[in-house]
Amino acid sequence: MTAALLEQYRERIRTELDRVVDFWLKYSHDKEQSGFFNCLGKDGKVYDELKYVWLQGRQVWMYSRLYRTMERFHRPEILDAAKSGAAFLQKFARVQASSGPGKCAFCLTRDGRAVKVQRTIFSECFYVMAMDELSRITQDKEMQADAESMMDRLIFWVQTDSSDLGRPQLPGDPPINSMAVPMMLLCLVDQLTEGRTDVAEKYKDLSGWCVEQILQHIQRDGKAILENVTLNGKELPGCQGRLQNPGHALEAGWFLLQYALKKEDAQLQKTAVDKFMEIPFHTGWDKQHGGLFYFLDVDGHCPTQLEWNMKLWWPHCEALIAYLMAYSHSREPLLLDRFKQIYDYTFSHFSDEEHGEWFGYLSRKGEVVLDFKGGSFKGFFHVPRCLYMCEKHFALHDQDVTDVPVTDQFA
């Protein structure tokens, strides 16, 4: 692989990020009620006015991060959009409980009335990310405190008492360690503690706990990453226990690698790459049609999830981040080969040259199945975060990246 080709990749990523940002700036803003429309068709047309709290939070975070850290996005319309989205969330996201503001809703009407509450923590997680990131720009201490207050509630739910989530503990459904929970909390600790020594001291033990919980998902003598395990790190019976989610494992991989690099923990860096990147890549890559499967069964049974063999946008986004991050720090040519393989598939299948943004849902053969650009799960987050992080890695390691030869063959 030549330096010229790598520069071509970087320029494509930069251009793609600009197009994605422009798409959401143009079509998603609700200028009458504030907040963002999430349900956008392939050409940006709004097909449903419901607003999903976790996607509202993600969009506030993404706008704020771009505004704060990339000069070309330091534009007033981006900051104004972030402020509008945050105000909408602070006014409407929380559902009133007898003891005061409780959980965040999952879904709101256009004018902010709660439609649905999920018995999970993810609306709250992205509320935290949104408020903390925007507060770094505005220097709003009350907004920062709001983020930390919600974070403390999340920790209580996860580590002490989950009854406020509204999910009764039934005798046939024992508590489990689902990888999504410690992953998300690790991400939040990274968000809240950046450049803040007092906050880092407050959450100093939580990140280590999260890492321990994630590492429990290494199973089958180190040969598999399983999505769900028992609270003491044992394999669960049945379909739930055998479930593999390659995209999630790859995302956990770069979360772990990021943490390990900060801690200068060489062994954890190796574990992040060898276990949480290489294993899900080898098991998850479709050797016949290309792309990453959505779900797999570790014993080779057909997964019960009907969409198991589809190719979704976000696992490919996480894979791009993971392998470019890993390569940036190790300079191992094989890791850049992996990036190239995923890049070639991703940009040739998901990106919409005609209307902008990415399709999210492909068949196993790579054909677009659902052509909308935004819905209840796909918003302004995975695609721009991926492009943003990849551009940052290319910029930070430009000289080293372009000087290292990489083979065109994949292992």
C-alpha positions as CSV (number, residue, x, y, z in Angstrom):
1,M,0.0,0.0,0.0
2,T,1.5,3.3,-1.0
3,A,1.6,6.6,0.9
4,A,-0.4,8.1,-1.9
5,L,-3.2,5.6,-1.3
6,L,-3.2,6.3,2.5
7,E,-3.5,10.0,1.8
8,Q,-6.4,9.2,-0.5
9,Y,-8.1,7.3,2.3
10,R,-7.5,10.3,4.7
11,E,-9.0,12.8,2.2
12,R,-12.0,10.5,1.6
13,I,-12.6,10.3,5.3
14,R,-12.3,14.1,5.7
15,T,-14.7,14.7,2.7
16,E,-17.1,12.1,4.0
17,L,-17.2,13.7,7.5
18,D,-18.0,17.0,5.9
19,R,-20.9,15.5,3.9
20,V,-22.3,13.7,6.9
21,V,-22.3,16.8,9.0
22,D,-23.9,18.9,6.3
23,F,-26.6,16.3,5.9
24,W,-27.7,16.5,9.5
25,L,-27.3,20.2,9.7
26,K,-29.6,20.6,6.7
27,Y,-32.3,18.1,7.5
28,S,-32.5,17.2,11.2
29,H,-33.0,20.5,13.0
30,D,-36.4,21.2,14.4
31,K,-36.5,25.0,14.1
32,E,-39.9,25.3,15.7
33,Q,-39.8,23.0,18.7
34,S,-36.0,22.7,19.1
35,G,-34.1,19.4,19.3
36,F,-33.6,17.1,16.3
37,F,-35.6,15.0,14.0
38,N,-34.1,11.5,14.1
39,C,-36.2,9.7,11.4
40,L,-34.8,10.9,8.1
41,G,-35.3,9.2,4.7
42,K,-32.6,8.6,2.2
43,D,-32.9,12.1,0.9
44,G,-33.3,13.7,4.3
45,K,-37.1,14.0,4.4
46,V,-38.6,13.6,7.8
47,Y,-40.8,10.5,7.9
48,D,-41.6,10.5,11.6
49,E,-41.5,13.3,14.1
50,L,-40.7,11.2,17.2
51,K,-37.5,12.2,19.0
52,Y,-35.3,9.5,20.6
53,V,-33.5,10.7,23.7
54,W,-30.4,8.7,23.3
55,L,-30.0,10.0,19.7
56,Q,-30.7,13.5,20.8
57,G,-27.9,13.1,23.4
58,R,-25.6,11.6,20.8
59,Q,-26.2,14.5,18.4
60,V,-25.5,17.1,21.1
61,W,-22.3,15.3,22.0
62,M,-21.2,14.9,18.4
63,Y,-21.8,18.6,17.5
64,S,-20.1,19.7,20.7
65,R,-17.0,17.5,20.2
66,L,-16.6,18.6,16.6
67,Y,-17.0,22.2,17.6
68,R,-14.5,21.9,20.4
69,T,-11.8,19.9,18.8
70,M,-11.8,20.5,15.0
71,E,-11.2,24.0,13.7
72,R,-13.3,23.7,10.6
73,F,-16.4,22.8,12.7
74,H,-15.9,25.7,15.1
75,R,-18.9,27.3,13.5
76,P,-21.8,29.2,15.3
77,E,-24.5,27.1,13.7
78,I,-23.0,23.9,15.1
79,L,-22.7,25.4,18.6
80,D,-26.3,26.8,18.4
81,A,-27.6,23.4,17.4
82,A,-25.8,21.7,20.3
83,K,-27.3,24.2,22.7
84,S,-30.7,23.8,21.3
85,G,-30.6,20.0,21.6
86,A,-29.3,20.2,25.2
87,A,-32.0,22.6,26.2
88,F,-34.6,20.3,24.7
89,L,-33.1,17.4,26.7
90,Q,-32.9,19.2,30.0
91,K,-36.5,20.4,29.7
92,F,-38.1,17.2,28.5
93,A,-35.9,14.1,28.8
94,R,-36.5,13.1,32.4
95,V,-39.7,11.3,33.3
96,Q,-41.2,12.6,36.6
97,A,-41.3,10.0,39.4
98,S,-42.7,10.2,42.9
99,S,-39.3,11.0,44.3
100,G,-38.6,13.7,41.7
101,P,-37.0,13.5,38.2
102,G,-36.4,9.9,37.5
103,K,-35.2,8.0,34.4
104,C,-35.0,9.5,31.0
105,A,-37.6,8.6,28.5
106,F,-36.5,6.6,25.5
107,C,-38.8,8.4,23.0
108,L,-40.6,11.8,23.0
109,T,-43.1,13.5,20.8
110,R,-42.0,16.4,18.7
111,D,-43.0,18.8,21.4
112,G,-41.3,16.8,24.2
113,R,-44.0,14.6,25.7
114,A,-42.8,11.2,26.9
115,V,-43.9,8.3,24.7
116,K,-41.9,5.3,26.0
117,V,-39.5,4.5,28.8
118,Q,-37.0,1.6,28.4
119,R,-35.8,-0.5,31.3
120,T,-32.2,0.2,30.4
121,I,-29.6,2.9,31.1
122,F,-28.7,4.1,27.7
123,S,-30.8,7.2,27.4
124,E,-29.2,8.4,30.6
125,C,-25.7,7.5,29.4
126,F,-26.0,9.7,26.3
127,Y,-27.6,12.5,28.4
128,V,-24.4,12.4,30.5
129,M,-22.2,12.6,27.4
130,A,-24.1,15.4,25.9
131,M,-24.2,17.6,29.0
132,D,-20.6,17.1,29.9
133,E,-19.2,17.7,26.4
134,L,-21.2,20.9,25.9
135,S,-20.3,22.2,29.3
136,R,-16.7,22.1,28.3
137,I,-17.5,24.7,25.6
138,T,-19.9,26.9,27.6
139,Q,-18.2,26.6,30.9
140,D,-21.6,25.9,32.4
141,K,-20.9,24.5,35.9
142,E,-24.6,23.6,36.4
143,M,-24.6,21.6,33.2
144,Q,-21.5,19.8,34.3
145,A,-23.0,19.0,37.7
146,D,-26.2,17.8,35.9
147,A,-24.0,15.3,34.0
148,E,-22.2,14.1,37.1
149,S,-25.5,13.8,39.0
150,M,-26.9,11.5,36.3
151,M,-23.7,9.6,36.2
152,D,-23.9,8.9,39.9
153,R,-27.4,7.6,39.5
154,L,-26.3,5.3,36.7
155,I,-23.5,3.9,39.0
156,F,-26.1,3.3,41.7
157,W,-28.4,1.4,39.3
158,V,-25.6,-0.7,38.0
159,Q,-23.7,-1.5,41.1
160,T,-26.2,-1.3,44.0
161,D,-29.9,-1.3,43.2
162,S,-31.5,-1.5,39.7
163,S,-35.1,-1.5,41.0
164,D,-35.6,2.0,39.7
165,L,-35.1,0.8,36.2
166,G,-38.5,-1.0,36.5
167,R,-37.3,-4.5,35.7
168,P,-38.3,-7.0,38.4
169,Q,-35.8,-9.7,39.2
170,L,-37.7,-12.9,38.2
171,P,-36.5,-16.3,39.6
172,G,-35.8,-17.8,36.2
173,D,-33.9,-14.8,34.9
174,P,-30.7,-14.3,37.0
175,P,-28.7,-11.1,36.8
176,I,-26.1,-11.1,34.0
177,N,-23.0,-9.2,33.0
178,S,-24.0,-7.8,29.6
179,M,-20.9,-6.3,27.9
180,A,-22.8,-3.2,26.9
181,V,-23.1,-1.9,30.5
182,P,-19.4,-1.8,31.6
183,M,-18.4,-0.7,28.1
184,M,-20.8,2.3,28.4
185,L,-19.7,3.2,31.9
186,L,-16.0,3.0,30.8
187,C,-16.8,5.4,28.0
188,L,-18.5,7.8,30.4
189,V,-15.6,7.8,32.8
190,D,-13.3,8.7,29.9
191,Q,-15.7,11.5,28.9
192,L,-16.2,13.0,32.4
193,T,-12.5,12.8,33.5
194,E,-10.8,14.3,30.5
195,G,-8.6,17.2,31.9
196,R,-10.4,17.2,35.2
197,T,-8.3,15.8,38.0
198,D,-11.0,16.2,40.7
199,V,-13.5,14.2,38.7
200,A,-10.8,11.6,37.8
201,E,-10.3,11.1,41.6
202,K,-14.0,10.7,42.1
203,Y,-14.3,7.9,39.5
204,K,-10.8,6.4,39.9
205,D,-12.1,3.0,40.9
206,L,-14.9,2.7,38.4
207,S,-12.8,2.4,35.3
208,G,-10.9,-0.5,36.7
209,W,-14.2,-2.2,37.7
210,C,-15.5,-1.7,34.1
211,V,-12.3,-3.2,32.6
212,E,-12.6,-6.2,34.9
213,Q,-16.2,-6.7,33.9
214,I,-15.4,-6.5,30.1
215,L,-12.5,-9.0,30.4
216,Q,-14.9,-11.5,31.9
217,H,-16.4,-11.8,28.4
218,I,-13.2,-13.6,27.2
219,Q,-14.5,-17.2,27.2
220,R,-13.8,-20.7,25.7
221,D,-10.1,-20.7,26.9
222,G,-9.5,-17.3,25.3
223,K,-10.9,-18.2,21.9
224,A,-14.3,-16.4,22.0
225,I,-15.8,-13.1,23.1
226,L,-19.3,-13.7,24.4
227,E,-21.9,-10.9,24.8
228,N,-23.4,-12.1,28.0
229,V,-21.9,-14.0,31.0
230,T,-22.8,-14.5,34.6
231,L,-21.9,-12.0,37.3
232,N,-18.9,-14.1,38.2
233,G,-17.7,-14.4,34.7
234,K,-19.0,-17.9,33.7
235,E,-20.7,-18.9,30.5
236,L,-24.5,-18.8,30.5
237,P,-26.6,-21.7,29.1
238,G,-28.6,-21.5,25.9
239,C,-28.8,-18.9,23.1
240,Q,-28.2,-16.0,25.4
241,G,-24.9,-17.5,26.6
242,R,-23.7,-18.5,23.1
243,L,-24.3,-15.1,21.6
244,Q,-21.5,-13.2,19.8
245,N,-21.7,-9.6,18.6
246,P,-18.6,-8.9,16.5
247,G,-19.2,-5.2,16.3
248,H,-19.7,-4.8,20.0
249,A,-16.5,-6.8,20.7
250,L,-14.5,-4.6,18.4
251,E,-15.9,-1.5,20.0
252,A,-14.9,-2.9,23.4
253,G,-11.5,-3.5,21.9
254,W,-10.8,0.1,21.2
255,F,-12.3,1.2,24.5
256,L,-9.9,-1.1,26.2
257,L,-7.0,-0.1,24.1
258,Q,-7.6,3.6,24.8
259,Y,-7.7,2.9,28.5
260,A,-4.6,0.7,28.4
261,L,-2.6,3.3,26.5
262,K,-3.4,5.9,29.1
263,K,-2.4,3.4,31.9
264,E,0.7,2.3,29.9
265,D,-0.5,-1.3,30.4
266,A,1.3,-3.3,27.7
267,Q,-0.5,-6.6,28.6
268,L,-3.9,-5.0,28.4
269,Q,-3.0,-3.4,25.1
270,K,-2.2,-6.8,23.7
271,T,-5.4,-8.3,25.1
272,A,-7.4,-5.5,23.5
273,V,-6.0,-6.3,20.1
274,D,-5.6,-10.1,20.2
275,K,-8.9,-10.9,21.9
276,F,-11.3,-8.0,21.3
277,M,-10.2,-7.2,17.7
278,E,-8.7,-10.2,16.1
279,I,-11.1,-12.8,17.5
280,P,-14.3,-11.0,16.5
281,F,-12.8,-10.1,13.1
282,H,-11.9,-13.7,12.2
283,T,-15.2,-15.1,13.5
284,G,-17.4,-12.2,12.3
285,W,-16.1,-11.5,8.7
286,D,-18.2,-13.0,6.0
287,K,-15.7,-14.8,3.8
288,Q,-18.2,-15.3,1.0
289,H,-19.8,-11.8,0.6
290,G,-17.6,-9.6,2.8
291,G,-18.6,-7.4,5.7
292,L,-19.2,-8.2,9.3
293,F,-22.1,-10.4,10.5
294,Y,-24.3,-8.7,13.1
295,F,-24.7,-11.7,15.4
296,L,-23.2,-15.2,15.6
297,D,-23.6,-18.3,17.8
298,V,-20.3,-19.5,19.2
299,D,-21.3,-23.1,18.6
300,G,-22.3,-22.5,15.0
301,H,-26.1,-22.7,15.6
302,C,-28.3,-20.3,13.6
303,P,-28.7,-17.2,15.9
304,T,-32.3,-16.5,17.0
305,Q,-32.0,-12.9,16.0
306,L,-33.7,-12.6,12.6
307,E,-31.2,-9.9,11.4
308,W,-28.2,-12.0,12.4
309,N,-26.6,-12.2,8.9
310,M,-27.3,-8.6,7.9
311,K,-24.5,-6.1,7.5
312,L,-25.1,-3.0,9.7
313,W,-23.3,0.3,9.5
314,W,-22.1,0.6,13.1
315,P,-20.0,-2.6,13.5
316,H,-18.0,-1.5,10.5
317,C,-17.6,1.9,12.0
318,E,-16.3,0.4,15.2
319,A,-13.9,-1.9,13.3
320,L,-12.4,1.1,11.4
321,I,-11.8,2.9,14.6
322,A,-10.3,-0.2,16.3
323,Y,-7.9,-1.2,13.7
324,L,-6.6,2.3,12.8
325,M,-6.2,3.1,16.6
326,A,-4.3,-0.2,17.0
327,Y,-2.1,0.4,14.0
328,S,-1.4,4.0,15.0
329,H,0.3,2.8,18.2
330,S,1.9,-0.5,17.1
331,R,2.8,0.2,13.4
332,E,2.0,-3.5,12.8
333,P,1.3,-3.8,9.1
334,L,-1.2,-6.5,9.5
335,L,-3.5,-4.1,11.5
336,L,-3.4,-1.6,8.7
337,D,-4.3,-4.4,6.3
338,R,-7.3,-5.1,8.4
339,F,-8.3,-1.4,8.3
340,K,-7.9,-1.4,4.5
341,Q,-10.1,-4.5,4.1
342,I,-12.9,-3.0,6.3
343,Y,-12.5,0.4,4.7
344,D,-12.9,-1.0,1.2
345,Y,-16.1,-2.8,2.1
346,T,-17.6,0.0,4.1
347,F,-17.1,2.8,1.7
348,S,-18.2,0.8,-1.3
349,H,-21.4,-0.4,0.4
350,F,-22.7,2.0,3.0
351,S,-21.9,5.5,1.7
352,D,-24.6,7.1,-0.4
353,E,-22.9,9.1,-3.1
354,E,-26.2,10.6,-4.4
355,H,-27.8,12.0,-1.3
356,G,-25.1,11.9,1.3
357,E,-24.7,10.1,4.7
358,W,-24.7,6.3,4.9
359,F,-27.3,3.6,4.6
360,G,-27.4,1.5,7.7
361,Y,-28.9,-1.9,6.9
362,L,-27.7,-4.2,4.2
363,S,-28.5,-7.8,3.3
364,R,-25.8,-10.5,3.7
365,K,-24.9,-9.9,0.0
366,G,-24.5,-6.2,0.6
367,E,-27.7,-4.9,-0.9
368,V,-29.5,-1.9,0.8
369,V,-32.5,-3.3,2.6
370,L,-33.6,-0.2,4.5
371,D,-32.8,3.0,2.8
372,F,-33.5,5.6,5.5
373,K,-30.6,7.6,7.0
374,G,-32.0,7.9,10.5
375,G,-34.3,6.0,12.7
376,S,-34.8,4.9,16.3
377,F,-31.3,3.4,16.4
378,K,-29.3,5.2,13.7
379,G,-28.6,8.9,14.2
380,F,-25.8,11.4,14.1
381,F,-23.3,9.4,16.0
382,H,-21.6,6.2,14.8
383,V,-20.8,7.4,11.3
384,P,-19.5,10.9,12.3
385,R,-17.7,9.5,15.4
386,C,-15.9,7.0,13.2
387,L,-14.9,9.5,10.6
388,Y,-13.9,12.0,13.2
389,M,-11.7,9.5,15.1
390,C,-10.1,8.1,12.0
391,E,-9.3,11.6,10.7
392,K,-7.7,12.5,14.1
393,H,-5.5,9.4,14.0
394,F,-4.4,10.1,10.5
395,A,-3.6,13.7,11.5
396,L,-1.7,12.7,14.7
397,H,0.3,10.0,13.1
398,D,0.6,11.3,9.5
399,Q,4.3,11.0,9.0
400,D,4.6,7.6,10.6
401,V,1.5,6.2,8.9
402,T,2.5,7.2,5.4
403,D,6.1,6.1,5.7
404,V,5.4,2.5,6.6
405,P,4.9,0.0,3.7
406,V,1.9,-2.3,4.0
407,T,1.2,-5.4,1.9
408,D,-1.9,-5.6,-0.3
409,Q,-2.6,-9.2,0.9
410,F,-4.7,-10.0,3.9
411,A,-3.8,-12.6,6.5
